[in-house]
Amino acid sequence: MRLPRIGMSAAAALAIALTTAPAHADTTAPAAAGGDSHALRGAGWALKQTGKDARFRGLAAVNRSTAWLAGSKGTVLRTTDGGRSWQDVSPPTAAAEGLELRDIEAFDARRAVALSIGEGEASRVLRTEDGGRTWTETFRNPDPRAFYDCLTFFDSRHGLAMSDPVDGRFRILSTDDGGRSWSLLPDAGMPPALPGEAGFAASGQCLVSAGPRDVWLATGGGATARILHSADRGRTWRATESGIPAGDPAKGVFALAFRDRTTGLAVGGDYRTGEPSPQAAARSADAGRTWSPAATPPPAYRSGAAWLPHTRGAALAVGPTGTDATTDGGRTWRPLEAGSFDTVDCTPDGSCWAAGEKGRAARLERR
């Protein structure tokens, strides 16, 4: 689902040290949640000047040094020095046509796969093996009814991409060669879509995976916001209501994050500026079969989420009005910092990156 070109001036950065997690018990929260508050205390976003004005909704963080950004105007940037400098490695055709690159997945500093969105042939997949010096188009959507939103990889070979419903069901592409070629999966195992239901191409996190086979798909726009789960790389799916408000084309689940194959977070709300977004976060401890609303959700719409590495219950959620953090597995969220971001990603070496409008990119650092 396409998002309008909504924008908001970045608020001044404001670091708020987190206190410890609430003392009241929650049987679904990680046992070590209290200790996770230390992981975020004193942390804040350090902006990394990109020199661009594109809106970056696609982000692939590889490690503390290397990250890829994908955004409007067919723009792709890469850093290998922690954001001190950025190389413009935009695919020439994408830049010339002004494609909307809304998702990017990177395996390392040289290999990445990017997705452009839109009806028909605007939805494409591009791949690089040489750090963005050259790109190969590996998929161009031939169906004018399809609109691809997100992609995800289980490993360096196996991945999926998803489209809004066609003939009443979400459409899934599959690759087993690292994105060099793609095939359409049968839709017999996909539940029927609700009227008006679609995915949100807001942060590259409407389709996420954990482990070798599990994948989740987030929806909105229908009567209820659902989360679909597949345990067999997209061949069969089970749909569950998220509890996040929907019933409007602007409302639903915008991002998912799974720490492992059982523990997940969902965030979203209403992306229209100034509209309230109550109950805009939920959590699951059973691979997405059931979802529980956050007792204290973020105060506004959030479009991206990520777990902090090496913690049991710490995670971040970002959106146009700020960043929130949880240290109890998503039960309660607290403001971390003001400032506009659309997407966030964390890496095994303990680093977290964020990106958004007007060329904004940042890395989480101690102050």
Sine and cosine of phi, psi and omega as CSV:
sin_phi,cos_phi,sin_psi,cos_psi,sin_omega,cos_omega
0.00,0.00,0.78,-0.63,0.00,-1.00
-0.97,0.26,0.65,-0.76,0.13,-0.99
-0.99,-0.17,0.62,-0.78,0.07,-1.00
-0.91,0.43,0.26,-0.97,-0.04,-1.00
-0.98,0.19,0.91,0.42,0.03,-1.00
-0.96,0.27,0.55,-0.83,-0.01,-1.00
-0.56,-0.83,0.39,-0.92,0.02,-1.00
-0.48,-0.88,0.72,-0.69,0.02,-1.00
-0.88,0.48,0.67,-0.75,-0.02,-1.00
-0.92,0.40,0.77,-0.64,0.04,-1.00
-0.97,0.25,0.36,-0.93,0.03,-1.00
-0.90,0.43,0.65,-0.76,-0.03,-1.00
-0.91,0.42,0.69,-0.72,-0.01,-1.00
-0.63,-0.77,0.96,-0.27,0.01,-1.00
-0.99,0.13,0.77,-0.64,0.03,-1.00
-0.84,-0.54,0.92,-0.40,-0.01,-1.00
-0.91,0.42,0.70,-0.71,-0.01,-1.00
-0.99,0.14,0.61,-0.79,0.15,-0.99
-1.00,0.01,-0.02,-1.00,-0.04,-1.00
-0.95,0.32,0.30,-0.95,-0.01,-1.00
-0.90,0.43,0.40,-0.92,0.00,-1.00
-0.85,0.53,0.52,-0.86,-0.07,-1.00
-0.98,0.19,-0.40,0.92,-0.06,-1.00
-0.92,0.39,0.54,-0.84,-0.14,-0.99
-0.98,0.21,0.47,-0.88,0.12,-0.99
-0.54,-0.84,0.92,-0.38,-0.13,-0.99
-0.92,0.39,-0.29,0.96,0.01,-1.00
-1.00,-0.06,-0.13,0.99,0.00,-1.00
-0.99,0.14,0.54,-0.84,0.01,-1.00
-0.86,0.51,0.59,-0.81,-0.07,-1.00
-0.89,0.46,-0.50,0.86,-0.07,-1.00
-1.00,-0.08,0.30,0.95,-0.11,-0.99
-0.85,0.52,-0.63,0.78,-0.04,-1.00
-0.85,0.52,-0.63,0.77,0.01,-1.00
-0.94,0.33,-0.34,0.94,-0.04,-1.00
-0.95,0.30,-0.31,0.95,0.01,-1.00
-0.87,0.49,-0.50,0.87,0.01,-1.00
-0.91,0.41,-0.48,0.88,-0.05,-1.00
-0.90,0.43,-0.41,0.91,-0.06,-1.00
-0.93,-0.37,-0.15,0.99,-0.04,-1.00
-0.90,0.44,0.82,-0.57,0.01,-1.00
0.99,0.15,0.05,1.00,-0.02,-1.00
-1.00,0.00,0.50,-0.87,0.05,-1.00
-0.34,-0.94,0.20,-0.98,-0.02,-1.00
-0.98,0.19,0.79,-0.61,0.12,-0.99
-0.97,-0.23,0.93,-0.36,-0.06,-1.00
-0.91,0.42,0.63,-0.77,0.02,-1.00
-0.87,-0.50,0.94,-0.33,-0.12,-0.99
-0.91,0.42,0.83,-0.55,-0.01,-1.00
-0.99,-0.11,-0.35,0.94,-0.05,-1.00
0.97,0.25,0.20,0.98,-0.01,-1.00
-0.84,-0.54,0.31,-0.95,0.06,-1.00
-0.90,-0.43,0.22,0.98,0.04,-1.00
-0.92,0.39,0.40,-0.92,0.12,-0.99
-1.00,-0.08,0.88,-0.48,-0.09,-1.00
-0.99,-0.16,0.98,-0.18,0.09,-1.00
-0.99,-0.13,-0.21,0.98,0.07,-1.00
-0.97,-0.23,0.75,-0.66,-0.04,-1.00
-0.57,-0.82,0.77,-0.64,0.11,-0.99
-0.77,-0.64,0.97,-0.24,0.03,-1.00
-1.00,0.01,0.81,-0.59,-0.01,-1.00
-1.00,-0.09,-0.73,0.68,0.03,-1.00
-0.29,-0.96,-0.22,-0.98,-0.04,-1.00
-0.89,0.45,-0.46,0.89,-0.06,-1.00
-1.00,-0.09,-0.57,0.82,-0.21,-0.98
-0.91,-0.42,0.76,-0.65,0.09,-1.00
-0.49,-0.87,0.46,-0.89,0.05,-1.00
-0.87,-0.49,0.62,-0.78,0.08,-1.00
-0.85,-0.53,0.61,-0.79,0.08,-1.00
-0.70,-0.71,0.68,-0.74,-0.09,-1.00
-0.37,-0.93,-0.44,-0.90,-0.05,-1.00
-0.94,0.35,0.24,-0.97,0.01,-1.00
0.87,0.49,0.41,0.91,0.01,-1.00
0.91,0.40,0.46,0.89,-0.15,-0.99
-1.00,0.01,0.74,-0.67,0.18,-0.98
-0.76,-0.64,0.79,-0.62,0.07,-1.00
-0.87,-0.49,0.43,-0.90,0.05,-1.00
-0.64,-0.77,0.67,-0.74,0.15,-0.99
-0.84,-0.54,0.58,-0.81,0.10,-0.99
-0.81,-0.58,0.16,0.99,-0.01,-1.00
-0.79,-0.62,0.56,0.83,0.08,-1.00
0.96,0.27,0.33,0.94,0.03,-1.00
1.00,-0.05,0.02,1.00,0.05,-1.00
-0.91,0.42,-0.54,0.84,0.06,-1.00
-0.60,-0.80,0.45,-0.89,0.00,-1.00
-0.78,-0.62,0.70,-0.72,0.09,-1.00
-0.99,-0.15,0.75,-0.66,0.11,-0.99
-0.99,0.17,0.96,-0.28,-0.03,-1.00
-0.89,-0.45,0.57,0.82,-0.05,-1.00
-0.88,0.48,0.70,-0.72,0.11,-0.99
-0.87,0.49,0.80,-0.59,-0.10,-1.00
-0.81,0.58,-0.69,0.73,-0.02,-1.00
-0.92,0.39,-0.67,0.74,0.00,-1.00
-0.89,0.46,-0.67,0.74,0.01,-1.00
-0.92,0.40,-0.67,0.75,-0.02,-1.00
-0.91,0.42,-0.59,0.81,-0.02,-1.00
-1.00,-0.02,-0.10,1.00,0.00,-1.00
0.90,0.43,0.63,0.78,-0.03,-1.00
-0.91,0.41,0.48,-0.88,0.07,-1.00
-1.00,-0.02,0.97,-0.23,0.03,-1.00
-1.00,-0.01,0.96,-0.29,-0.13,-0.99
-0.96,-0.28,-0.14,0.99,0.02,-1.00
-0.53,-0.85,0.56,-0.83,0.11,-0.99
-0.54,-0.84,0.68,-0.73,0.06,-1.00
-0.84,-0.54,0.77,-0.64,-0.04,-1.00
-0.85,-0.53,0.65,-0.76,0.03,-1.00
-1.00,-0.08,-0.45,0.89,0.01,-1.00
-0.20,-0.98,-0.32,-0.95,-0.05,-1.00
-0.97,0.25,-0.21,0.98,-0.06,-1.00
-0.93,-0.36,-0.54,0.84,-0.14,-0.99
-0.94,-0.33,0.79,-0.61,0.02,-1.00
-0.47,-0.88,0.41,-0.91,0.03,-1.00
-0.78,-0.63,0.80,-0.60,-0.05,-1.00
-0.88,-0.47,0.52,-0.85,0.00,-1.00
-0.86,-0.50,0.79,-0.61,0.19,-0.98
-0.98,-0.18,0.50,-0.86,-0.10,-0.99
-0.93,-0.37,0.23,-0.97,0.08,-1.00
0.70,-0.71,0.21,-0.98,0.02,-1.00
-0.94,0.35,0.56,-0.83,0.10,-0.99
0.83,0.56,-0.76,-0.65,-0.14,-0.99
-0.94,0.33,-0.13,0.99,0.09,-1.00
-0.93,0.38,-0.43,0.90,0.06,-1.00
-0.99,0.14,0.90,-0.43,-0.04,-1.00
-0.62,-0.79,0.34,-0.94,0.14,-0.99
-0.86,-0.51,0.74,-0.68,0.02,-1.00
-0.82,-0.58,0.55,-0.84,-0.08,-1.00
-0.72,-0.70,0.63,-0.78,0.11,-0.99
-0.80,-0.61,0.55,-0.83,0.06,-1.00
-0.86,-0.51,0.04,1.00,-0.09,-1.00
-0.76,-0.66,0.63,0.78,0.06,-1.00
0.95,0.32,0.35,0.94,0.04,-1.00
1.00,-0.03,0.05,1.00,0.05,-1.00
-0.91,0.41,-0.61,0.79,0.09,-1.00
-0.73,-0.69,0.50,-0.87,0.01,-1.00
-0.77,-0.64,0.53,-0.85,0.09,-1.00
-0.86,-0.52,0.78,-0.62,0.10,-0.99
-0.98,0.20,0.89,-0.47,-0.08,-1.00
-0.95,-0.30,-0.16,0.99,0.09,-1.00
-0.41,-0.91,0.71,-0.71,0.17,-0.99
-0.75,-0.66,0.85,-0.53,-0.10,-0.99
-0.90,0.44,0.87,-0.50,-0.02,-1.00
-1.00,0.01,-0.13,0.99,-0.13,-0.99
-0.98,-0.22,0.90,-0.43,-0.02,-1.00
-0.91,0.42,-0.23,0.97,0.02,-1.00
-1.00,0.09,-0.27,0.96,-0.08,-1.00
-1.00,-0.02,0.51,-0.86,0.01,-1.00
-0.56,-0.83,0.96,-0.28,-0.08,-1.00
-1.00,0.09,0.66,-0.75,-0.14,-0.99
-0.93,-0.38,-0.67,0.74,-0.18,-0.98
-0.50,-0.87,0.34,-0.94,0.16,-0.99
-0.64,-0.77,0.32,-0.95,0.01,-1.00
-0.48,-0.88,0.41,-0.91,0.05,-1.00
-0.82,-0.58,0.67,-0.74,0.10,-0.99
-0.98,0.18,-0.57,0.82,0.01,-1.00
-0.39,-0.92,-0.22,-0.97,-0.09,-1.00
-0.96,0.27,-0.11,0.99,0.00,-1.00
-0.91,-0.42,-0.67,0.75,-0.19,-0.98
-0.98,-0.19,0.80,-0.60,-0.01,-1.00
-0.46,-0.89,0.18,-0.98,0.01,-1.00
-0.69,-0.73,0.42,-0.91,0.19,-0.98
-0.74,-0.67,0.53,-0.85,-0.05,-1.00
-0.82,-0.57,0.57,-0.82,0.07,-1.00
-0.90,-0.44,0.44,-0.90,0.20,-0.98
-0.81,0.58,0.33,-0.94,-0.12,-0.99
-0.85,0.53,0.65,-0.76,0.16,-0.99
-0.80,-0.60,0.78,-0.63,-0.09,-1.00
0.82,0.57,0.59,0.81,0.14,-0.99
1.00,0.10,0.15,0.99,0.02,-1.00
-0.60,-0.80,0.57,-0.82,0.12,-0.99
-0.87,0.49,0.59,-0.80,-0.05,-1.00
-0.96,-0.26,0.70,-0.72,-0.07,-1.00
-0.83,-0.56,0.80,-0.60,0.16,-0.99
-0.99,-0.15,0.51,-0.86,-0.01,-1.00
-0.75,-0.66,0.58,-0.82,0.14,-0.99
-0.75,-0.66,0.57,-0.82,0.10,-0.99
-0.81,-0.59,0.28,0.96,0.01,-1.00
-0.74,-0.68,0.59,0.81,0.09,-1.00
0.96,0.28,0.35,0.94,0.02,-1.00
1.00,-0.04,0.14,0.99,0.04,-1.00
-0.96,0.28,-0.49,0.87,0.04,-1.00
-0.56,-0.83,0.40,-0.92,-0.08,-1.00
-0.68,-0.73,0.56,-0.83,0.06,-1.00
-0.72,-0.70,0.53,-0.85,-0.02,-1.00
-0.99,0.12,0.81,-0.59,0.02,-1.00
-0.98,0.18,0.51,-0.86,0.11,-0.99
-0.86,0.50,0.55,-0.84,-0.04,-1.00
-0.98,-0.19,0.20,0.98,-0.03,-1.00
-0.89,0.46,-0.49,0.87,-0.02,-1.00
-1.00,-0.05,0.12,0.99,-0.01,-1.00
-0.99,-0.14,0.82,-0.57,0.04,-1.00
-0.89,0.46,0.46,-0.89,0.06,-1.00
-0.86,0.50,0.60,-0.80,0.07,-1.00
-0.98,0.21,0.47,-0.88,0.10,-0.99
-0.97,0.24,0.40,-0.92,0.10,-0.99
-0.84,0.55,0.78,-0.63,0.01,-1.00
0.98,0.18,-0.03,1.00,-0.08,-1.00
-0.97,0.23,0.63,-0.78,0.00,-1.00
-0.33,-0.94,0.05,-1.00,0.12,-0.99
-0.98,-0.18,0.29,-0.96,0.01,-1.00
-0.94,-0.33,0.86,-0.50,0.04,-1.00
-1.00,0.06,0.89,0.45,-0.15,-0.99
-0.96,-0.27,-0.43,0.91,-0.13,-0.99
-0.43,-0.90,0.09,1.00,-0.08,-1.00
0.95,0.30,0.30,0.95,-0.08,-1.00
-0.81,-0.59,0.43,0.90,0.11,-0.99
-1.00,0.06,-0.16,0.99,0.12,-0.99
-0.70,-0.71,0.90,-0.44,-0.05,-1.00
-0.71,-0.71,0.40,-0.91,-0.02,-1.00
-0.75,-0.66,0.32,-0.95,0.09,-1.00
-0.50,-0.87,0.79,-0.61,-0.04,-1.00
0.98,0.22,-0.16,-0.99,-0.14,-0.99
-0.99,0.17,-0.23,0.97,-0.14,-0.99
-0.64,-0.77,-0.31,0.95,-0.13,-0.99
-1.00,0.03,0.69,-0.73,-0.02,-1.00
-0.55,-0.84,0.55,-0.83,-0.04,-1.00
-0.78,-0.63,0.56,-0.83,-0.04,-1.00
-0.80,-0.60,0.78,-0.63,-0.05,-1.00
-0.98,-0.22,0.60,-0.80,-0.04,-1.00
-0.75,-0.66,0.23,-0.97,0.11,-0.99
-0.33,-0.94,-0.08,-1.00,0.05,-1.00
1.00,0.07,-0.41,0.91,0.01,-1.00
-1.00,0.01,-0.17,-0.98,0.00,-1.00
-0.90,0.44,-0.55,0.84,0.07,-1.00
-0.74,-0.68,0.45,-0.89,0.08,-1.00
-1.00,-0.02,0.87,-0.50,-0.10,-1.00
-0.92,-0.38,0.31,-0.95,0.13,-0.99
-0.79,-0.62,0.84,-0.53,-0.01,-1.00
-0.98,-0.19,0.66,-0.75,-0.03,-1.00
-0.82,-0.57,0.69,-0.72,0.14,-0.99
-0.83,-0.56,0.70,-0.71,0.05,-1.00
-0.96,-0.28,0.15,0.99,-0.03,-1.00
-0.72,-0.69,0.67,0.74,0.07,-1.00
0.85,0.52,0.64,0.77,0.19,-0.98
1.00,-0.03,0.15,0.99,-0.01,-1.00
-1.00,0.07,-0.61,0.80,0.08,-1.00
-0.76,-0.65,0.55,-0.84,-0.12,-0.99
-0.71,-0.71,0.46,-0.89,0.12,-0.99
-0.78,-0.63,0.76,-0.65,-0.05,-1.00
-0.98,-0.18,0.64,-0.77,0.02,-1.00
-0.69,-0.72,0.62,-0.79,0.09,-1.00
-0.95,0.31,0.69,-0.73,-0.06,-1.00
-1.00,0.06,-0.41,0.91,-0.12,-0.99
1.00,0.05,-0.18,0.98,0.07,-1.00
-0.98,0.21,0.74,-0.67,-0.10,-1.00
-0.84,0.54,0.60,-0.80,0.05,-1.00
-0.67,-0.75,-0.69,-0.72,0.02,-1.00
0.98,0.18,0.22,0.98,-0.02,-1.00
-0.41,-0.91,0.57,-0.82,-0.01,-1.00
-0.85,0.52,-0.33,0.95,-0.03,-1.00
-0.99,-0.10,0.00,1.00,-0.12,-0.99
-0.88,-0.47,0.51,-0.86,0.10,-0.99
0.49,-0.87,-0.32,-0.95,0.05,-1.00
-1.00,0.00,0.84,-0.54,-0.05,-1.00
-0.98,-0.21,-0.40,0.92,-0.05,-1.00
-0.48,-0.88,0.55,-0.83,0.10,-1.00
-0.83,-0.56,0.46,-0.89,0.12,-0.99
-0.56,-0.83,0.81,-0.58,0.05,-1.00
-0.89,-0.46,0.82,-0.57,0.02,-1.00
-0.95,0.30,-0.55,0.83,0.05,-1.00
-0.43,-0.90,-0.22,-0.98,-0.09,-1.00
-0.97,0.25,-0.07,1.00,0.01,-1.00
-0.89,-0.45,-0.50,0.87,-0.20,-0.98
-0.96,-0.27,0.91,-0.42,-0.09,-1.00
-0.69,-0.72,0.32,-0.95,0.07,-1.00
-0.80,-0.60,0.53,-0.85,0.11,-0.99
-0.74,-0.67,0.70,-0.72,0.06,-1.00
-0.71,-0.71,0.38,-0.93,0.01,-1.00
0.06,-1.00,-0.75,-0.66,-0.03,-1.00
0.82,-0.57,-0.59,-0.81,0.00,-1.00
-0.90,-0.44,0.90,-0.43,-0.13,-0.99
-0.97,0.22,-0.13,0.99,-0.01,-1.00
-0.94,0.35,0.75,-0.66,-0.05,-1.00
-0.84,0.54,0.78,-0.63,0.06,-1.00
1.00,0.06,-0.17,0.99,0.02,-1.00
-0.99,0.12,0.64,-0.77,0.00,-1.00
-0.94,0.35,0.48,-0.87,0.03,-1.00
-0.73,-0.68,0.94,0.34,0.03,-1.00
-0.95,0.32,0.47,-0.88,0.06,-1.00
0.81,0.59,0.69,0.72,-0.11,-0.99
-1.00,-0.04,0.39,0.92,0.06,-1.00
-0.48,-0.88,0.55,-0.84,0.04,-1.00
-0.54,-0.84,0.22,-0.98,-0.02,-1.00
-0.63,-0.78,0.41,-0.91,0.02,-1.00
-0.69,-0.72,0.60,-0.80,0.06,-1.00
-0.86,-0.51,0.20,0.98,-0.05,-1.00
-0.70,-0.71,0.69,0.73,0.06,-1.00
0.92,0.40,0.36,0.93,0.05,-1.00
1.00,0.00,0.16,0.99,0.06,-1.00
-0.94,0.35,-0.56,0.83,0.08,-1.00
-0.69,-0.72,0.45,-0.89,0.00,-1.00
-0.76,-0.65,0.67,-0.75,0.03,-1.00
-0.91,-0.41,0.71,-0.71,0.01,-1.00
-0.93,0.37,0.51,-0.86,0.09,-1.00
-0.92,0.40,0.70,-0.72,0.05,-1.00
-0.91,0.41,-0.61,0.79,0.11,-0.99
-0.79,-0.62,0.99,-0.11,-0.06,-1.00
-0.99,0.16,0.17,-0.99,0.17,-0.99
-0.84,0.55,0.45,-0.89,-0.11,-0.99
-0.98,0.21,-0.12,0.99,-0.07,-1.00
-0.42,-0.91,0.08,-1.00,0.03,-1.00
-0.79,0.61,0.72,-0.69,0.07,-1.00
-0.78,-0.62,0.69,-0.72,-0.11,-0.99
-0.94,-0.34,-0.19,0.98,-0.04,-1.00
-0.63,-0.78,0.46,-0.89,0.00,-1.00
-0.48,-0.88,0.49,-0.87,0.04,-1.00
-0.37,-0.93,0.62,-0.79,0.12,-0.99
-0.99,0.17,0.62,-0.79,0.13,-0.99
-0.98,0.20,0.75,-0.66,0.00,-1.00
-0.89,0.46,0.50,-0.87,0.12,-0.99
0.90,0.43,0.45,0.89,0.14,-0.99
-0.79,-0.62,0.32,-0.95,0.04,-1.00
-1.00,-0.01,-0.54,0.84,-0.13,-0.99
-0.65,-0.76,0.23,0.97,-0.05,-1.00
-0.99,-0.10,0.70,-0.72,0.00,-1.00
-0.43,-0.90,0.27,-0.96,0.02,-1.00
-0.85,-0.53,0.52,-0.85,0.16,-0.99
-0.74,-0.67,0.69,-0.72,-0.06,-1.00
-0.81,-0.59,0.40,-0.92,0.06,-1.00
-0.23,-0.97,-0.06,-1.00,-0.07,-1.00
-0.88,0.47,-0.39,0.92,-0.06,-1.00
-0.97,-0.26,0.01,1.00,0.04,-1.00
0.48,-0.88,-0.03,-1.00,0.01,-1.00
-0.89,-0.45,0.69,-0.72,0.08,-1.00
-0.86,-0.51,0.38,-0.93,-0.02,-1.00
-0.74,-0.67,0.52,-0.86,0.15,-0.99
-0.82,-0.57,0.57,-0.82,0.11,-0.99
-0.84,-0.54,0.13,0.99,0.00,-1.00
-0.81,-0.59,0.61,0.79,0.11,-0.99
0.95,0.32,0.37,0.93,0.05,-1.00
0.99,-0.13,0.08,1.00,0.04,-1.00
-0.95,0.32,-0.69,0.72,0.04,-1.00
-0.75,-0.66,0.59,-0.81,0.02,-1.00
-0.85,-0.53,0.59,-0.81,0.02,-1.00
-0.74,-0.67,0.56,-0.83,0.03,-1.00
-0.86,0.50,0.71,-0.70,0.10,-1.00
-0.97,-0.24,-0.68,0.73,-0.12,-0.99
-0.23,-0.97,0.58,-0.82,0.14,-0.99
-0.99,0.15,0.23,-0.97,-0.01,-1.00
0.86,-0.50,0.59,-0.81,-0.15,-0.99
-1.00,0.02,0.83,-0.56,0.18,-0.98
-0.65,-0.76,0.48,-0.88,0.02,-1.00
-0.97,-0.26,-0.47,0.88,-0.10,-0.99
-0.54,-0.84,0.37,-0.93,-0.06,-1.00
-0.54,-0.84,0.55,-0.84,-0.02,-1.00
-0.49,-0.87,0.65,-0.76,0.02,-1.00
-0.85,-0.53,0.40,-0.92,-0.16,-0.99
-0.84,-0.55,0.32,-0.95,-0.03,-1.00
-0.86,0.51,-0.42,0.91,-0.01,-1.00
-0.99,0.10,0.12,0.99,0.13,-0.99
1.00,-0.09,0.14,0.99,0.00,-1.00
-0.99,-0.14,0.46,-0.89,0.07,-1.00
-0.77,-0.64,0.64,-0.77,0.01,-1.00
-0.82,-0.58,0.43,-0.90,0.08,-1.00
-0.64,-0.77,0.40,-0.92,0.00,-1.00
-0.48,-0.88,0.34,-0.94,-0.02,-1.00
-0.10,-0.99,-0.56,-0.83,-0.14,-0.99
-0.95,0.32,0.33,-0.94,0.09,-1.00
0.80,0.60,0.60,0.80,0.06,-1.00
0.96,0.27,0.24,0.97,-0.07,-1.00
-0.95,0.33,0.74,-0.67,0.12,-0.99
-0.57,-0.82,0.55,-0.84,-0.06,-1.00
-0.43,-0.91,0.36,-0.93,0.13,-0.99
-0.84,-0.55,0.63,-0.77,-0.01,-1.00
-0.96,0.28,0.81,-0.59,-0.05,-1.00
-0.64,-0.77,0.38,-0.92,0.09,-1.00
-0.96,0.27,0.53,-0.85,0.00,-1.00
-0.87,-0.50,0.00,0.00,0.00,0.00
